[in-house]
Amino acid sequence: MTKRRVWVLCPETDDEYRLWFEGVEEAIVACGSGNIIERKLPNVRKYYMKGITTYRTLYFLFLILSIVEIFGFVFWFVVGIQPCDSSNRTLACEDVYDNSPDELNCLADPMSGWFTPPDWYLTLAGVDDVVCFHNPPYAQWVAFFALIAAELVSIVLGALSYLGMWKPVRRGAHYFDEFDPKVPDDLWPKIDVLLCHYSEPAEETIDTLMACMNLQYPPHLLQIYVLDDGYCSTKWTKGNPVPAIELNKVVLEKSGDLRQEVAQFMYDRVCDPNEDMEVYAWRKLHSSANLPSASRPKVVNRADCAVGSFRDDYRYPGLPHVTFVGRVKPEMHYSKAGNINNCLYNEGANGRYMILLDSDMQPHPKFILATLPFFFDDEDRQFKNKYSCSCSGCNNVAKMCCASCKIAGVPEERISYCSKECFENAMHVQSDLHRRQVNGTVSDTRATKKDLRCMNCDSKLGKSGVCRKCNTNNNNGDADVTILHTYSDDVRDNAVGFVQTPQYFRECVQLQIGDPLGHRNSTFYDAIQTGQDGYDCASFAGTNALIRREALDSIGGIQYGTLTEDCYTGERLVSMGWKALYFRKDFEGEATERIRLAEGLIPDSVAGAMAQRKRWAKGNFQTLLMKKNKSVTDPEWKRPHVDIPKYRKPSTFMRRVFYLNSTLYPIGSIPVILLYYITLYFLYTGYAPIYVNGLRVLVALVPKLIVQGLLQALSTRGVENNDVVRSQETRFVYAFTNFTAMLGAIVWKLTGRKSKWLNKRDASRGSLAELPNVLVFSGAVFGIIWAMVRYIVAYYNRVYSHGDSMLCAAVLMGAFIAYNLGPSVRMSIQEYFGWSYQSLMDQGNFMGSISIAVGLMFIALWVHVEKPATSST
């Protein structure tokens, strides 16, 4: 038996009292002796990311300094006002020729003699005393204007992109089956899972089907549709409304017979192992076909997405209802969008919600339970408490405080809750807010308490929290407050249209070596999406999303007209007033509670990654160019009548910003390609793209770059450092890809030529699309060597070179390009020669034979350039 002991401390001064009190309090917290109070988090919650004020201040500084930078390019850094000899600014051109060892090209007039700038312009640029000016070659003028164009485009796109991070948020939620109070069974909705397939390996789709079967949800409320868009092909003849239908043997031989694989999958789970019936015969018991004929050419409700189908239904107790659908395509079939719409409007899909998955994206068993809460509860109904840790530098979820704060009578909304990590490190009791709470210097509860009002009649609620006008039969207001916890997914109560989750990928060699091609795309999912989610305008990625069926019905299903039908569909939903949320479950909670909601496979080659990115870029640019009011749906089809949300739509201005961000990003390839030209020209000729006009560079260029760096760091504060670096590299890796995609979209707009669906699996290794990156990388590496050779030789020859400072600038620019292109070029070389992705990475090979080869190349070029000068002396 442990005896109870009482310790009496008698401090003589306030300092001693404070010292003893802090020591005892920290000891109690550290040993976890019951002084911890953990609050219950609401079912659905929202976290506003820290640093918003700093970010917005830097944004305005970025805009101001960008204007200063453009001013500098126009008035200070024009190559046409550069002195021919900076050390002899007042000498005439004839004297400059005599005093300089270089072969110079000078003129007495600035701007190559094209026009004479006014005196105030020369004074502003600080060249009013210059007599002889440099006469830039035409290619240098091109480099100068290319740099200005690149900066203008980058500033505009950067301003839009950074504005998109104006109010980033993150979300959290209890699992649907862990709501407090519980959700009644009759409110659990039916959900359809749409698994889209075209020419991917059938084994991958079956693995995803297995993951869908393991979803933790009542099986009688779950139906899985396997939508095979490559099962059959149709041949149309002019004037014949009925096509010739046959199996798509090319796809079936390449990827396998998915229909038979699904039958085998279900046969193994349903039939007895000793069953004598063959799988094919068993499948025919579940099969049906809805095909057009001469007497009945239209057999579907909506003819713009299908003319018929092959179907297998597997409905067994205790298992989700599995349906295979092989679409019979119309002449204009609209690819994935048509495949989905056929299931929704021709195949009888009637779930209240639907999950959209690509063939390789395997959902976590708790996918539905994790995403469904946002449709039944709204964080805006909750008290506006801050659920981020009160300690500086910590963004984790705040759940804990100490008993001292509670005993002191601090109002709930003012208590400084901390994360578990900070609390265990005693950071809570060291905070200033905690001291004010315990010492009673926090303002009175009544000063911070807000009146609660009824959601129906807007009347002021009493202490019980129950509206007396709406609940006249309940005389005892304190008896029952469960009415406050009534759940509803009705459009009048909840306007969430879809919840998008991130795309994660299963471990593979490419990810193990650092994800050279940026497949994780974390800057988009962990930064851009959080910014758009702050305005309920998250982007729809076409997979890993839970969608309200009513929302899709309100816009006529998945939208047509672009290769990125998902993004355009999301934009249409938001414009109709539906909320678009973004949610990742691996953000909060204990390590065991953090899960990846879905994982898939990455493209297995550089060419495949480029084909995928080209489709994204072309489709988004098509969305910008397309006619939005053009309808291509079946005119005889009657759109379902559904209620549209009446809640206040997000800011029209911010919705426009997000729309431009998603559609204009391919234009960002133009500055990168211009930078390639500027850098290579600088390396090989020694002519800088601008006139480096002394310390004016520190005024016009350096501050903007520093502020932009800070702004970029804050905008990606939720992204891992390696992924930020990869995001920068992908701008260079996919520059030519995005540029050709943009040109393709323009040609599509001008000619009306049908856009071909680009499948990432169809691209072959060693594609010509990889060649531009290899050439630019090689040119940059060779250009660095060439610039250094010219610099050394220039001391002994009449050869114009970079000079000390310009050599450093040119080499840094070339190294920057080579650094960003290096990982992807290495992969291209590995794939071309059939080498492992682990090759070309060890330091021994590079520091050995390759370094000797580079040294010999350097010496040979030195001798070649120096040789003519020895004969002339």
C-alpha angles and dihedrals in degrees: 000000000000116000120226111242128195121205119202117202120195109191113184099204137035091247091055091047091051091047094051093042093052092047095050093043094051090047091053093048093045094053094043094232097169097286092116122102116190118196124217112247119223120257092254124023143171129215122205110213118239126247097047095136093050091047094052092048091052090048093059090045088053091055093048094046091047089059089049090051093052088047089055093050092051100041108021112025105044109136090220093069096050113123114246089227115018092196093054104038096157098049121106119244093257091056091046091055091052095048099043125079090205128088099247132188108211140165134192090229126066125234091039088289092289092122138346114243118219120263093252090058092053090046092050090051092048095238099106090115095050115112101178121044132196113255104217119212116244090255090057090052088051090052091050095051090042089057092051091048091048092050094048092051092045092050094050094046091042092051090052093045095048091045087058088066093057095117112013119183140178127210137217135185143173116247111271092247091051098056116137108250099026122255110247114249093240090062095059104109131219113255130201120207113207113200109191120208135170119151102340118124110283091226091064092052091049090052089053090047088054090053090049091052088055094056110130100238134106104283094219088061095049129080123178120205118197103201110199109190094177101052097100139011131216131214117203127202124198113267095010113109091194118071129212106255124204139154114276096241094177093059095038092053092046102044103016134250102298093184092059091043091055090049091051090048093054093040090058091053100042110031129071114256089239093055111136097203115099120238094246093053091044091051092054088061088065098039133106135167129210104193132162121245137187091262093045110026095168116056100153134074095230115035099184092076103035145357095205144326149222112234140187121188123198111186116168132155116265093018132087115260106260120201128184115204123188106191121220100216127223120228090268100038104170093219115235094002091056091046092055095043091051089058093046099046107021106032099050100250103170106166117138087228134023135204116215117207136172116230094260099039108102114196123222113249089249095049095114095041090051099048103033095072093075090066094054104039133034126214089214089069091060126085111276093250120154111241097188120102113270092220116098116253094023124106097173123122114282115224108138138073134158129262091245091069092050094047091050089063097242111172115254095243092053101048113114101234117190137199119260092252094053093043092053089051090054091243091133096065091045094058121106092229090057090054092051090049095051094042091051097242094126114108120263119281092239092060093061101035115110125209115252117222134197115261091219106043101011091233120152112264124227129232090281091060091233123122108237093200094056094039104045093149093060106079095172105065094183094054100077129016097161089108087078089064099053109139123214136165093191114135090241090060102032127027099185108137100182142348114221120203128195126268113243126180133219117249115278140153094270091057092044092058092050106278096273093189096048097241093157089065088196094163088065099042100037100035116016094041092050090053093051091044089061086072095036089252104118117162120254109233098191095243139053092034135126109216132191109237092216090058093055091045090054091064098033098260129286109357126246133213103069140063090236097057091159097062093045091048091053091051091051091050093052091048088055091057100262118139116240112203133188121211136177119184096201092073105081141027133039120329090258091054096052111094139169106240095210137002130195144169128276124226107278097224143034090249091052091051091049092049090052094048091046091055091049094048095044093046094049092048089048088056089058093049102038127101105255097198097052112113120205099168123118106283090212093055116101112218114228114255111238136163117262120216115259098199119119110282119234119269109297089216094054092044087055090050092052091046092053092045092055096044104036099048094097087066086067087077090071096069090048094052090046088051089055090057094043094050097045092047090049093049097048100039107026092231111133118219091234139030105253096222102197120259091350086089088067089056102042106031113020100058092050092050092049094049091045090052091052091046091051091049092052094045090054097038090123094053126088115250095242091054091050090055091048090050090057091048093051090060087065098035094054098033095106090039093054092043094054089045090054091050089048091054091051091050089049090053094049099042103027089227113166114257115236118227108245112214116202090216094056096061113101124222117261094034119177087240087077094055099082092057091049091050094048092047092049091046092052094049093046090044092057090054092045093050092052092048092050090048093055095043092048090074091067103029139056091249122129110235140169103272122224099292096037091050089056091048094048094047092049092051092048092046090049091056093044090049093053095044097039101087095048093043089052089054091049091053092046092052094044093055095035094244127151120266086238092064126095089032107094117098094224095070094044096046092044125047097000094053090051090051091051090050092051090048090053093050094045092053091047092054092045094052095041096048100080091054094057091058094049097055 
